């Protein structure tokens, strides 16, 4: 029986270490080398399984130094991000390990005292000890599983979008729980009941700071997004007015050139000049006419940008049935999708640069497809290859938000070197 319990305890120990390792990985990515990942997991197991006692400076400092070494060696990211990992997870880890060890010890001695002076056999003592140890590991495992389930929505966003100043603010807040749990365990008071709530508060504060960091991040991005939408709205309003004026001038100029060309002598200079001017303005007539003024502007702007970057741009868009979409949402969907496609195309040789955008009604569904050739390693949703992580990396998430406002669906797929973004929106 004891051997079975020891085996289960061993497996629970590694299981708990794996959950803790996965939680850290969710917050800060590991180095890509497989050997480093495996070695990192083994080191993380040692760190996570540290036993912390009262007034135990050696283990407190040892676990801290080993945890710092683990984070800085095996994880990628800026130094400020790695320091944040230590400030968040070290107090929680130490507090939980201490609470489980101390509570388990108290329970063990309480059970022994309950024997009313009876001397228990050594095998019985071993069995009690194994059961209590397994119980503490199960509680520890459940705690970290719960922590991962609660925090997983926030962890990835925080590291990819916070800037240096915000990191410093968050770290200063998290320093309080770090110092509190370290000092309360080392300078163990006579009244040990004080330690338990302080350890609990340290855990709560550490994870609360994660929520606070995520909230700050979301608030900053919302403010930026509102400003961006306002600028976009003004831009499209001005462009629509310009389009109407250009259309009027274009039709008058086209008719005038036809008259001028017909009145000019055959082969004369006036005829040649009129023909040259007419060929120059024909490009305006060749622009994609989508049936929506805002989308016309977006397609023309992106087509011109693609042409400047020597990207083959092809559009087949019939968007008369998309009039139920708000102009800003049209700009968000097509603007972000085409910006991402252009950014990906720039990284390819000129002969491989191709973007295709299609939109049409399929029964009661508005179908939008944007495809572009892309190299391997396309950033995942919400990520970015650009240096400014806060302002960029929002393209696909913003498209998704706009699409979901109309109960639509968005999907992305990378296949045979082609990145495909597909959107389906039900037509009211």
N, C-alpha and C positions, 0 to 999 in steps of 0.2 A: 504493500500500500504506500509506504513512504517513497519507494522508488518511482511509483506512478506519479505521486504528487511532486517529486523533485523534477521529473521529466516535464510535467505540465508547467511547473514554475519556470523552468528553463525556456520553454517555448513562449510563455507569457512575457518573459523578460525581453526576448528578441522581438516579439510582436509589439510590445510597448515602445521599444526603441525604433522600430520601423515607422510607427505612426508619428513619433516625435521627429524622426528624420524627414518624413514626407511633409510634415507641417513646415519645417524649416525650408525645405525645397520649394514649397509653394510660395513662401515669402521671398526667397532669394534663390535664383537658379544656380544649379551646380555646374562645375566645370564639365566640359563635354567629353573628356577622356573617360572611357569605361572603367579603366583601372582606378582612376581617381574617384569615381562614383562608388565603386566597391570598397576601396580603402576608406572613403569618407563615411560610409555606412558603419564600418567596423569601429572607427573612432567615435562616431556618434553614439554607438551602443555603449561604449565605455563611459562617455560623458553622461548619457541619460541614466545610467545605472549606478552613478555615484551615490554612496550612502552618506548622508549628512547627519551628524550628531550635534547636540548642544555644545557650545564652547569649543567647536571643532574648527580651529583656524586652518589647520593643514588641509583638510578636505574642502573647506570653503575656497581657499586660495587655489588649491590644486584643480578643483572642478572649474573655477573661473578661468584660469590660465589655459587649461586644455580646451574649454569651450571657445575661447577667443582664437586659439590656434586653429581649431577645427573650422570655424567660420571663415577666417582669413585665408586658409590654405585651400579649402575644398569648395568654396562658393565664389561665384562671380559677382561683380558689382562694385560700386564706389565704396571707399572707406567709410563714409558717413552711413551708408546703408548697412554695412557689416557691424558697425558700432551699434546701430539701432537694433539689429537682431540680438546682440548680446544684452542690451538694456531691456528688451522686451521679454525674451524667453529665459534668460538666466534666472531672474528672480522667481518666475513661475516654476521653473524646473526645480530650483533649490527648495522653494516653499513646499511643493508637492512631495518631493523626496523626503524632506524633513518630517512633514506631517505624517506621511505613511510609516516611516521608520519609527517615529516616536509613538504614534498611536498603536502600531503593532507591538512594540515593546511593552507598553502599558497594559495592553490587552493580554499579552502572554503572561506577565507577572500576576495580573488579576486572576487569570484562570488557575495559575499555580496556587495562589493564596486561597482560592475557593475550595481547595482540597481539604481544608480544615486540619492542617497539620499532617495529613496523610502523605507519606513519601511515594511519589509517583514513579513508576518504572521508567527507565531511561527511554525505552521505545515509545512510551506514551508521551513523554516530553518532546521527543523528536517529531511525533505525529502532530502534536498541537502546534509546534513551531512551524512545520511545513504548511499546515492548513492556514495559519495566520499570514505567513509570508505570501502564499498564493492569493489569499483574499486581498492583501494590500496591492499586489501587482494587478489584479483584476480591476480594482478601483482606479489605479493609476492609468491603466489602459483605457478604461471608459472615460476618464477625465480628458485625456488627450484626443480621443476620438471625438468627444463633444466639442473640444476646443477647435479642432479642424473643421467640423461641420459648421460651427458658428462663424469662424474667421475666414473661411476659404473665399467668400465673396469679396472680402476686403483686401486680402494680402496681395494678390497680383496687381490690383489697381494702384496700391500705395507705392510700391517700388518703381512702377513704370511712369508715374506722373508727378510725384512730389519733387519740388526743386530744393536747392541746398538750404535756403533760408527756412523753409517749412520743416525740413528734416531737423534742423537745429532746435526749432521750437518744440517739436514733438519729443526730441531726445532729452531736452531739459525737463519736460514733464515726466518722462519715464525714469529719469534719474532718481526721483523721490522713492519709488517703490524698490529700486535697485539697492539704494542705501539702507532703506528701512529693513528689508528682509535680511540683508547681510549683517547689519549691526545687531538686530534683535536675536538672531541665532548665536552670534559669537558672544555677545554680552548677555548671556541667558539670565533673566531676572529670577528671583526666588519664586515669584508667583508665575508658574509656567502657563497658567490659563491665558495670560496676556499674549503669549506667542502665537497661539492658534488664530485668533481673529486678525492679528497683524499679518500673518502669512496669507490668510484668505484675502485681506485687503490688498496685499501686494499683487496677488494673482489677478484680482479684479481690476486693479489700476493698470497693470501691464496690458491686459487685453482691452480695457477701456480706452487706452491711448491709441490702440490700433483702430478702433471705431472712430475716435476723434480725428485721426489722421485721414481716414477714408472720407469722413464728413467734410473736412477742410478741402480735400482734393475735389470732391464732387461740387462743393460750393464755388470754388475757384473756377472750375470748368463750366459750371452753369452761368456764372457771371460773364465769362469769356464768350460763351455760346450766345447769350442774349445780345452782347455787343456785336458779335459777328453777324447775327441774323438781322440786326438793325442796319448795319452797313450793307448787307446783301440786299435788303429790301430797297434801300435808297438807290443802290446801284442799278437794280433791275427797273425801277421806276424811271430813272434817268435814261437808261438804255432804250426802253420802250418809246419814250418821247423822241429820242434820237432816231430810232428805226422809222417812226412815222414820218419824220422830216426827210430822212434819206430816201424813203420810198417815193415821196412826192417829187423830190428833186430828180431821182433816178428816172421816173417815167417821163418827166418833162425833158430831161436831157437826152433820153433815148429817142424820143420823137423828134427832137430838134436835130440830132445827128442824122437820122434817117432822111429828113428833109434836106439837110445840108449836103448829104452824100448824093442824093438824087439830082440836086441842082448843079452840082459841081461837074466840071468837064471830065470826060473819061481820062483816067490816068493823071489828072492834075494833082497839084499839091494839096488842094483843099479836100479832094476825095481821099487821098492817102491819109491826111491828118484826121479826117472824120472817121475813117475805117479803123485807125489806130486807137482813137479814143473809145470807139464803140467796143473794140476787143478788150480794152482795159476794164470797162464797166460791166462787161458780160459776166465777170466773176461774181458779181453781186447776185445775179439772177441764178447762178449755179448753186448758191447756198441751199442747204437742206431746209425745206419748208415742212415743218412738223405738224402744223395745225394749232400750235400753241405759241404765243408770242414770247413768253419767258423761255421756253425750251429752245425756240429758234436762236435766241441770244446765247444760251449756254452752249449749244452745239456749234455755233459759229465761232465763239471765243475759243473753245477747246480744239476745234478743227484748225484754227489759225495757229494756236500754240503748238499743236502736233506738227503742223507744217514747218514751223520754225525749228523744231527739234528733229526734223527729218524722219517723222513717223508716218507711216501709211495709215490714214484715218478713213474709215468707211462707216457710213451711217445709213440705216434704212428704218426711219422712224415715222410712224403714223400715230399721232397723239391727240386726235380730235376727241377721243373718248376719255382722255385724261383730264378733262376740264374740271372735274370734281376735286382734284388735288389743289391744295393751296400753292400759290406761286413759290413761296419760300421752301416748301417741301419738294417741289420739282427741282429747284436749284440745289437743295441738299442732296437729293438722290443722284441726279445726273452729274452735278458738279464734283461731288466727292468721288463717285465711281470713276469718272474720267480722269480726275487728278491722280488717283491711285494708279490707273492704267498707264498714264503718261510717265509717272515716276518710275514704274517698273520697266517700261519700254526704253527709257533712257539708258538703262544699264546693259542693254543688248547691242550687238553690232547693228549698223544701220540697215543692212539687208534683212534683218529678222524683226524689225520694229513694225508691229501691226496692231491696230486697235479696231475692233468692230463693235458697233452699238446698234441694237435692234429694239424696237418697241412697237407693239401692235395689240389689238384686241383679239383674244382667242375665246370665243363664246362670251361668258360673263366675267372673264378674267383679263386684266391689263397685264401683259407680259413684257418685262424689260430684261434684256440680256446684254451684258457688257463683257467682251472677251479681249484678252491681250496676251501676246507671247510674253513669257516671263522666265527668268532664270530660277534655279532651285533656291530654296531658302526664302520664299515669300513670307513677310512678317505675318504672324497670326493676327486674328481679330483683336483690335485694341492695342496692338503693338506697332512699333515704327522703327525704321532704320535711320531716321533722322536724329540729329543731336538734340533738338529741342523736343523732349518727350511730352511736355505739357501741352504745347500748341498743336502737335501732330499726333498721329496714331489714333485719331478720333473718327476717321473717315467712315469705316464700315459700321462701328457702333452708332454713329449719327444717322447713317442711312437706315439701319435697322429700326431706330426709334421712330423715324419719319414713316417708314413702311408699316410699323405696328400700329400707328395711329389710325390707319385705315383697315386694320385687321388683316394686313398682308403678311407675306412670308419672304424671307431672304435666305439664300443659300450660296455658299462659295465652294468651288472645287478646283483643284490643281491636277491636271491630267495631260500627259504627253507634252509638257512644256507650255501648256495654255492655261491661264488662270481665267475662270469663268464665274461671273457674278450674275445670279439669276434672281429676279424679283417677280412675285405674283401678287397682284392686288385685286380683290373682288370689286367689280364695278357696281355701284349702288343701283 
